[in-house]
Amino acid sequence: MKKTDLAKFKKVLEEQLVELQKDASVKLVEANSNNSALPDVNDQASFETERNFELRIKDRERKLISKYQKVLRKIDDGTYGVCESCGGEIGVKRLQARPVTTLCINCKSEMEAEERRQENLMQHGGRSIKGSTGGSAPFV
């Protein structure tokens, strides 16, 4: 990857990381300031549901912040843009679309296909289904 491209990615990633961290700290302060009990049970239930939703979002943001920090370290150590699975180069267009990616498009596609196969196996308990010939074929 060209040094100019690398510098552009680093700048964008650092700016996005600062925004994420700023948003995360504001949301944390807001969440901690609203922890009073409400007199109505339905209001309290709604409040708790909303709070749980906000906590899930904060957890996702925390994980995303971690990804940004990891990718910035990869830029510093010279491994940014290298697929963690096959060692091949991750295309610039893919990095532009998802700058925190660590897998090339081929490895990511293979991983997603495997996840779908595993999900199908879990949903169907690894059972076989009968084919039209009367034999059994795995349901994948």
Helices and strands as residue ranges (DSSP letters): H 3-33, H 41-77, H 92-97, H 105-124, E 128-130, E 136-138
